[in-house]
Amino acid sequence: ASASAGGASGGASGGAGGRSSDASSDEGDKGGKELHDAVVSGGASAVASYGLRCFVSHATVEDEGAVLGVGVNVTKTGSDGSIQGADLVLDVLSLDAFVTHRVRSGAWNERFDNFLPLVLSPEHAERAAPCIVAALTDLDRGSTDCLTRAAHRLASSRGVDGVRSGAGAASAADVDVNMVLRVLPALMNAMVVGLVDFGAGGSAGVSRRASERALRGYCSLHHILLWLARANPELRREASRIVSDFRDHPASRTKRVTPNLGTLLVLMTIADVEWPTVAVAFMREVFDRNVMWLLRKRPDLDVDTAAGGPDVDLDRLRASFECCATSARVVMFQTTFLALVGRPAGASPADVLARYDASLGQPSAEQAAALHAACKEIEAVDSYGGYFPRCGLRAPTPAQVTRMLREAVVNSAAKGYHRRGGRDGRGGGGGGRGGG
């Protein structure tokens, strides 16, 4: 099961240049609020005119040599050490503030351990490229060593925070494709889990500020993924292969081959595969993986196989959806993002990247409003009757869903996701939370 993507809040940061943590926090509060207001009121164009700036050093995206990014926390669990939880501290920070002055708290005192440079614009991406790749490598390895070395190389070649295009050992064109596919989709999926968990846990639901903040971070990560896919075409080819194999070969849909279904949806934003061609296989696999979570709470539902029970089993329908509501919300958000932002109808990955490049990696005001409205609708979905249309699919009848759920019990046992008699199997985890 994916862990909630919650950010840690904590103590004072180490301010740069002798600046006290209180002073830097005060400046950051002001700057962070102004930037947030710009995003909410004017969208990407307002952000561009306001100018992104480090809340500690005030370096801006326009400053020659400045490398800007955000703080990151990740949680790794499981035997494979995969990323299960993630939180981006979305207060803009410079590479120098992180490496030289060791700033480890955002403007609102949210703690973080890692730093991820952003793409922002083509010009910024050119100078930040070695550090983006190094930072992703660190997130994969659980360290900050690669970024520190890259920062020192860049500083020595150009001065503090500086870098010329092509400097450093790492480059976007030479990036390790498998590393990127382990890190970025997992980060993006974990952020969605955090958003929907927050909505499920609070009586007020997902606030506009919380959803827009999550969307900003999600789009910034998506911007990096698209930028890397353009620089290294093998990344897009591999994503297309993974999604195509899932669609075409049942053996590729198992948890052993595809550990997390949420990350598969992220890959669809760069793959040469359309969601409608994958949807049926995807939904059936989601149902299969959710069985283990259902039977933990309702072992009595294991007795009704595909050959038994009423045509419409309201108890099974209700219990199955309720036990895996987080998984359902993740899938609904990911497919909605795909339709509204990630791959709108008629738009190629190159088109989406060009829009991000023109807006510093931020969604438009219209997209932000549409995603927030979608979040509220997703939060209100409480049955399969609302789930399928929210994913862009025609809703099956209650009898059809009942049959699918019974078949899923049989499939889950056959795949070893659970064992008959209520015992957990070897691979059922992940379907109940985080979309896979």
N, C-alpha and C positions, 0 to 999 in steps of 0.2 A: 504494500500500500504506500502511496506517495505521502510524504510528510507535508504538513501545512507549511506554506511559504511565508512564514512570519518573520519580520525583521526584529532584531534585538534592539532595545533602547537602553541607553546606559550613560556612562560617565562622560567627563569632559574630554574633548579632543586635544591633541597636541597642536596648538596653533602655530602658524608659520611666522618666522621672523620675529619671535618674541611676543607675538600677539597673544593676549590671554584667551583662554577658551571662551570666556563670557563675551569678550569683545567680538571674537570671530563669529560666535553664535548670533549675537545681535545683528551684525552686518549680514550674516547669512539669512536670518529670519526675514529681514527687509528685502534682500535680493530674491530669496526664494518665493516670497509672497508676490513680489512684482512679476516674476517670471510666471508663477502660477496664474495670476490674473491675466497676463498677456495670453497665455494658452487658452484660458477659458473664454475670454472676451473676443479675441481676434484670431485665434488659431495660429497656424504656422507662420503666416506673414507677419503677425504681430511679434512672434518670437524672434524672427529674423531681424526685424527693425529694432527690437529691444536689445538684442545682442547677448548671447550666452556669455556668462562670466563666472570665473571661479569665486566661490563665496569667501575664500581665504585670501588669495593673492589678487583678485579682481582681473586676472588675465582673461581675455576674451577670445572668441573663436576667430576674430579678425587679426589678432596679434600674431605677427610673424614668429614662428617657432613654438607657439603655445600648443600643448596637447591637452585636451579636455576630456573628461569622462565622468564616471560615477562610481560610488562605492558599491561593493557586492558582497553578500554573504551567501554561502551555499552549505547545504547539509547533504552529506553522503551517507547512504545506508546500503545494506545488502552486501552479499559476498563479492559482487562485482565492483563495488565502490562507485556506483552510478549516482548522479545528482538526483536527489529526491525533493529537496526544498531549496528555494532561492528567494532572495530579496534584494532589490536594487534600491539603494539610498539615492534618490533622484535630486540631490543637491549638487550642482555642477562643481567639479573639483579639478585642479590641474595636476598633471603628472608630477610636477616638482613638489607640490604640497604633499602628495602621498609619499613619494620616495625620499625626498630630502628632508622635509619637515615632519614626516611620519604622522600626518593627520589621519585619524582613524574614526572620526565621528562626523556626521553630517551637521548641517545648520540647526537641526532640531535634536541634536545629541543622539541620533540613531547610530549605533556602532556598526562597523564593518571591518572585514579582514582583508579583502582584495579590492583591486581597482581595475575597472574596465574602460579603456579609452573608447570613445564613440566615433562613428564615421562623420556625422554632422554634415559636412560638405565635401565635394571632391578634393578641394585644396587641403582641408584639414585631414582627410583620410590619407593623402599622400604622405604627409609628415608623420602621421600617427600609425601607419601600417605596421612597422616592426613591433610596436608596443601592443597593438591590438592582438596580433598573433601570439606574442609572448604572454599577454594576460590570459588569453584563452587556454594556453598551455598550462599556465599556473593553476587555473581553475580545474583543469583535468587532473593535475598532479597533486593538488592540495598544498601549494606553496606560493611564494611571491618571488622566488629566485630569478625566474626567467625575465620578469618585468623589470626587476631591479637592474639586472645586467643590461637589458636593452636600453633602459633609461640612461644609465651611465655612458653607454656607447653614443647615444644620441646627444647627450649633453656635451660630451667631449668633442663631438664633431661640429657642433653648432652653437653651444652655449646652453644655458639653463632652459630646459624644456624643448630645446630645439632639435630639428631633424630636417635634413634634405631628403627629397624623394629618393627612395632606393637605399637609404642608409640602414646599417644594421644587417644582421645575419638573416633575420626572418623577413618574409615578404608575403603579401596576400597570394601571389601566384604560386608560391612554393608551400603553401599551408598544408598541413597534414589533414587530408580529407576526413579520415576516420575520427581524428580528434575533434574536428569541428562538428561532426554528426553526433558525437557523444555529448558535447557540451552545450551548444547553442539551442538545439531543440529541447533538451532537458531543462535549460534555464527558462525558456519561454513557457513550456508546459507547467513548470513548477510555479511560475508567477500566476498563471490562470488558476491553479489549485488554491493558491493563497487568496485570490480575489473571491472565488466562489465559496471558500470556507468562511471568509469574513462575512459574506452576505448571509450565509446559512446560520451563523452564530449570533448575529446581532438582531435585536428586535426591530431596529430601524432599517435593516437591510444594507445594501451597498450604497453609500453616499455618492453624490456626484463627484466630489473631490477624490474619494478613494478610487472610483472606477476610472476617472480621467488620469489619475496618477499611475495606476496600473497600466492603462492603455499607453501612456507615454513611454513607460519602461518597455512594454512589450514591443512597441513600434521601433524603439531604438535598437533592440536586439534583432528584430526582423530586418532592419536596415543593414546591420552588420552581416547577417546571413546572405542577403541579396547581393551586397557588395562583394563578399568573398566568392559567391557563386559566379559572378561576372568575371572576377579576376582569375578564377580557377574553374574552367568549365567541367572538370572532372567531378566537382562537388554536385553540380546539377545532374550530371549523368548518373552518379551513384544514388542520389535521392530518387531519381526516376526509376532506377532499377529496383530499389527497395520497395517503392510503392507498387510498381507493376508486378513484382513477384508476389506481393501480398494479394493483389487483385486476382492474379491468374493461377496461383498454386496454393491449395489449402494447407500444405505442409509449411508454407511460409507465414501462415497466420498464427501459428502457435506461439505461446509465450516464450518458448525456448529460442525461436528465431526473431520474433518481434516482442521484446520484453514490455514495451510501453506503447499503448495505442495512441496516447496523447501526442507523443513525439512524432508518430507517423503523420498525424494531421498537420503538424508544423512543416514537415517535409513537402507536403502538397503545395505549399506556397512557392516552391521553386521547381517542383517536379513537372514533367511533361505528361501529366495524368490529370483527368478531370474527376472531381468529386463524385458525380453521379455514377461513374463506372466502378467506383470502389465502394459505394455506400452500402449495398446489400451485404457484401462479405464483411465489411467493417462492423455493421450493426449486429450481425449474427455472432461475430467473435466477441463483441462487448457483452452480449447476453451470456455467452458461454463462460466468460471470466467472472461475471457477476454472481454466478451460481454459488460459489464458495461463500461469498459474503451473505447471501440470502440464507443458506443452510446453517450458518453459524447462529443466526437469530431464530430461524424457523426450520429446524431439522425435520419437522413433520411434512414439509413440502417436498422432501426427497422421495416420498412414496408414490406420488403421482407421476408416472413416466408419460412418454408421448402417447401411450395407448389408453390412458385412463383419465377420469374426471369429466366434469361438465364442459360443454363447448366454450362457455365463457366463465372463467374462474375469477370472480371479482376479488376474492381473498388473495390469490396468487398475483394478480395484476397489481393490487395495492401494495402488498408486502414487497414485491420485487422492485418496484419503483422507489419506495421509501428507503429501502436499505442501501440503495446505490445512487441516491440523489446527487451526491457530489460528483460522481463519475458522469452522470447525465448532464450536469451543469457545465462541466469541463468540455464535453463533446459539443454541447450547444454553443458555447462561447467560441470554441475553435472553428466550428463550421460557419458561424456568423461572421467572425473576423475574416475568414477566407473569402466569403461572399462580398463583404463591404470594403475591406481594406487590402487583404493579402493577395487576392486574385479576383478582382471584380470582373464581371462579364466583359469579354473583349479586351482585357488588359493582360499584357505579358509581364513576366518578372522584370524585364527591362523597363517597361512603362512604370511599374510601381517604384522601381529604384530611382528613376528620373524624378518622380514626384517627391520622394523622400529627399533626394539630393537638393531639390529646390526649396525644401522646407525644414532643413536641419534635422531630418529624421522624425518630424512630428506629423501626426495626422492632421487633416484639415479640420476646421471648426465643424463642418457638416459631418465629417466622419466621426469626430469625437461625440457629437450630439447623438448620432445614430447608434453608436456603440453603447453609450450610456443608456439610451432608451431600450436597447436590446438586453442589457444587463438586468434592467428592471423586469422586462418580460420573462427572461430566463429564470429569474428568482421566483416568479409567480407560477411557473410550470409545476404541476403536481401530479401529472399522469402521463402515460404514453400517448394519450390523445393530443397533448400539447408538445410532447418531446419530438416526435418525428417531423411535424411541420416546421418547428423551430430549427431543425437540422436541414431544412430545404427538401424534405421528402414528403410524399403523400402518406397520410396516416393510414395504417392498416386497421382493419376492424378489430374490436375487442376479441373476437373469436380467433382471428389470425395471430394476434399478439399472444393470446393464451397458448396457442399451439407452438409458437416460437419459444416461449418460456419453458414449456415442457420438453421440447426437443433440446433446449440448452442444458437441461439437467443430464440428459443422456450423453450429450456431446462432452460436457465438462468431465464426467466420469471417465469417458473413453480417452480423453486427453490427459488424464491424471491431475486435473485442476482440483478435484476433490475426490474423496473416497466414499464409497457407499457406506452408510451407517453413521454419517455425520463427522467423520475424521477429515482433517485437511489433507489435501494432496500436495504434490511437489511444486505446483506452479500456478495456483489460483490467484495469488496476490497480485495487486495492481489493477484489477478490473473494477474494484469497488470505489477507488479514489484515484483521481488523476487521469481518468479515461483509459486506463490500460494497465 
